[in-house]
Amino acid sequence: MWRTIAYHLHKADVGIPSHVVLPVFERDRAGDYVVAVDGHPTGPYTVTRLNEMMREGIITAESYVWRSGMSDWLRIKDCPDIIK
């Protein structure tokens, strides 16, 4: 189901160790995001679920997300496909 690879993070302020193992998404999950919650990568989550989590106060537009194909973590507010 899931394969993993080592992925170096470049944003020290994400709060996740500089070297973590993140999922490599299967083709049908390529649009899902991993989100940093309390300094730990969690997920993957769909865009719909990320918006629910923001409404519930679990994450904010300042939270960092990453998905397969992204070269670095971005804040949710900088991801137009999440913030619509």
Secondary structure, DSSP 8 states (H G I E B T S, - for coil): --EEEEEE---GGG-S-SEEEEEE--GGGTT-EEEEETTEEEEEE-HHHHHHHHHTTSS-TTSEEE-TT-SS-EEGGG-TTT--
